[in-house]
Amino acid sequence: MSTGGIVINGFQNTKVKKNVTADEFLDSGEAKRGGLCCFCCCDYRGAVIIMMIVSIISAIISLCTYTSQFDGVYDVVDDDGVEKSLEDAFDEYNRVSLVLLVISLITYVSALAGAILYNKFMVAVYVVWIIINYVIYAIYINKTFNIASDLTKDNGFDDASKSLRVTSVLNQVFGVLGTILWVYPAVKLCLELHSGVMSTQTYPREKASCCCV
């Protein structure tokens, strides 16, 4: 009586080879190996995808409004000569801002594509750029606001001068905090992609979300 298997030279081989797919293996209950963004949110791939979509939208809006960020200063200063000097100072900053925004937008798209395609190099491009971007941003915002602050102070607009210096400091503080917050998930995703923890095959295991998505 045969119980299954292959009969070879009168003997029954009861070993039956089974091809197990990656998804079947991962669905067998293996625990998640990767981390969670902020220790409680979604997986790093999902976090990067969401953050890059937000960044792309924000960058597009900024491209349409970046030249109006100093309008409030002009409202306080009622001296045509001082306004002209401020415009000259802000023009350079605006040109730098435009270049930074365009490059940033490209790297946001790169990181988004990298997260979707499980490509660590495309995500790494964004990681490197966002750090460089902050350094350039900090240099120019400090330079520009110092010039503007000195101009307003020398012409008797003390309140505007103090406001510019406070704004410069706050922009740099929030800039570095924002950079750390935004680069952290991307760095963790790069590490998981590099180690193989996160991949097309392992994502069913690694997928996590704090919501119903």
C-alpha positions as a printed Julia matrix, in Angstrom:
213×3 Matrix{Float64}:
  0.0     0.0    0.0
  1.45    3.32  -1.0
  1.29    6.33   1.34
  2.69    8.82  -1.17
  6.18    9.63  -2.37
  8.26    8.26  -5.21
  9.05    4.57  -5.71
 12.66    3.95  -6.78
 13.95    0.36  -7.31
 11.16   -1.02  -5.17
 11.73    1.38  -2.28
  9.51    4.3   -1.52
 11.06    7.75  -1.13
  8.79    9.59   1.28
 10.69   12.9    1.02
  8.7    15.29  -1.09
 10.42   18.57  -1.97
  8.28   21.66  -1.64
  9.15   25.05  -3.11
  8.26   27.69  -0.56
  7.9    31.2   -1.87
  9.17   34.22   0.05
  5.63   35.41   0.77
  4.6    32.0    2.14
  7.64   32.03   4.41
  6.99   35.53   5.63
  3.34   34.83   6.23
  4.28   31.95   8.53
  4.46   34.3   11.51
  8.08   35.48  11.49
  8.51   38.59  13.65
  9.31   42.0   12.18
 13.03   42.72  12.28
 13.14   46.35  11.26
 12.28   49.37  13.35
  9.34   51.72  13.55
  9.57   55.42  12.8
  9.57   57.29  16.14
  9.32   53.83  17.78
  5.56   53.75  17.39
  4.57   54.83  13.9
  4.91   53.12  10.53
  7.83   51.3    8.97
 10.66   53.46   7.58
  9.74   52.82   3.96
  6.2    54.03   4.55
  7.47   56.99   6.58
  9.83   58.11   3.82
  7.13   57.8    1.16
  4.71   59.94   3.19
  7.36   62.52   4.13
  8.61   62.88   0.57
  5.09   63.45  -0.75
  4.65   66.18   1.86
  8.08   67.62   0.96
  7.3    67.7   -2.77
  4.03   69.54  -2.17
  5.74   71.96   0.22
  8.58   72.61  -2.24
  6.18   73.37  -5.08
  4.32   75.86  -2.88
  7.61   77.41  -1.79
  8.69   77.85  -5.41
  5.62   80.01  -5.92
  6.03   82.08  -2.75
  9.74   82.23  -1.86
 10.15   85.87  -3.03
  7.43   87.1   -0.65
  9.01   85.9    2.6
 10.45   89.34   3.41
  7.35   91.41   2.65
  6.75   91.97   6.35
 10.1    93.75   6.69
  9.21   96.23   3.95
  5.95   97.03   5.73
  7.88   98.15   8.84
 10.58  100.13   7.03
  9.18  103.3    5.47
 12.44  104.66   4.05
 12.87  104.18   0.29
 16.67  104.16   0.51
 16.69  101.5    3.24
 14.13   99.44   1.34
 16.35   99.47  -1.75
 19.37   98.33   0.29
 17.28   95.56   1.86
 16.04   94.44  -1.54
 19.63   94.11  -2.74
 20.5    92.03   0.33
 17.45   89.82  -0.03
 17.87   89.34  -3.79
 21.0    87.22  -3.32
 19.28   85.15  -0.66
 16.26   84.64  -2.92
 18.48   83.43  -5.77
 20.19   80.95  -3.45
 16.8    79.85  -2.08
 15.55   79.16  -5.6
 18.54   76.95  -6.4
 18.22   75.08  -3.1
 14.51   74.54  -3.65
 14.97   73.14  -7.16
 17.74   70.74  -6.1
 15.76   69.74  -3.01
 12.69   69.0   -5.12
 14.78   66.7   -7.32
 16.15   64.83  -4.29
 12.65   64.51  -2.81
 11.53   62.78  -6.0
 14.7    60.63  -5.88
 14.01   59.56  -2.29
 10.36   58.86  -3.06
 11.31   56.69  -6.03
 14.05   55.01  -3.99
 11.62   54.09  -1.22
  9.08   52.74  -3.69
 11.71   50.78  -5.65
 13.77   49.67  -2.6
 16.83   51.52  -3.94
 19.15   52.67  -1.14
 21.29   54.85  -3.42
 18.35   56.98  -4.53
 17.4    57.53  -0.89
 21.05   58.22   0.04
 21.21   61.05  -2.51
 18.48   62.8   -0.53
 20.23   62.14   2.81
 23.49   63.7    1.63
 21.77   66.67  -0.01
 19.52   67.62   2.91
 22.6    68.0    5.13
 24.42   70.08   2.52
 21.24   72.08   1.98
 21.0    73.03   5.65
 24.65   74.14   5.81
 24.22   76.42   2.78
 20.88   77.66   4.09
 22.33   78.5    7.52
 25.27   80.38   6.0
 23.14   82.52   3.72
 20.3    83.2    6.12
 22.79   84.29   8.79
 24.65   86.5    6.31
 21.5    88.05   4.84
 19.72   88.71   8.11
 22.85   90.22   9.69
 23.15   92.66   6.78
 19.45   93.49   6.96
 19.58   93.88  10.73
 22.55   96.25  10.55
 20.88   98.3    7.82
 17.66   98.75   9.77
 19.48   99.49  13.02
 21.78  102.1   11.44
 18.71  103.88  10.05
 16.8   103.95  13.33
 14.52  100.98  12.83
 15.53   99.2   16.03
 12.41   97.05  16.32
 12.83   95.76  12.77
 16.52   95.07  13.48
 15.73   93.02  16.6
 12.96   91.17  14.79
 15.34   90.21  11.97
 17.94   88.84  14.38
 15.35   86.83  16.3
 13.92   85.49  13.05
 17.41   84.51  11.87
 18.09   82.51  15.05
 14.68   80.85  15.05
 14.98   79.88  11.39
 18.32   78.22  12.03
 17.11   76.41  15.16
 13.94   75.11  13.53
 15.97   74.39  10.39
 18.34   72.03  12.17
 15.48   70.37  14.08
 13.54   69.92  10.86
 16.59   68.52   9.1
 17.17   65.95  11.84
 13.51   64.97  11.9
 13.31   64.63   8.12
 16.65   62.87   7.57
 16.26   60.31  10.37
 13.72   58.0    8.65
 15.67   58.17   5.39
 18.92   57.17   7.11
 17.2    54.26   8.87
 15.62   53.14   5.58
 19.03   53.21   3.87
 20.48   51.04   6.64
 17.62   48.55   6.43
 17.87   48.37   2.65
 21.63   47.89   2.85
 21.38   45.11   5.44
 18.6    43.33   3.56
 16.1    43.71   6.39
 13.93   45.78   4.05
 13.43   44.48   0.51
 10.72   43.5   -1.93
 10.69   39.99  -0.45
 10.69   41.03   3.22
  8.25   43.95   3.07
  5.21   41.77   3.91
  7.0    41.07   7.19
  8.29   44.59   7.74
  5.16   46.51   6.79
  3.67   48.38   9.73
  1.36   51.34  10.23
 -0.18   53.14  13.18
 -3.35   53.64  11.16
 -5.54   51.38   9.08
 -3.57   51.91   5.85
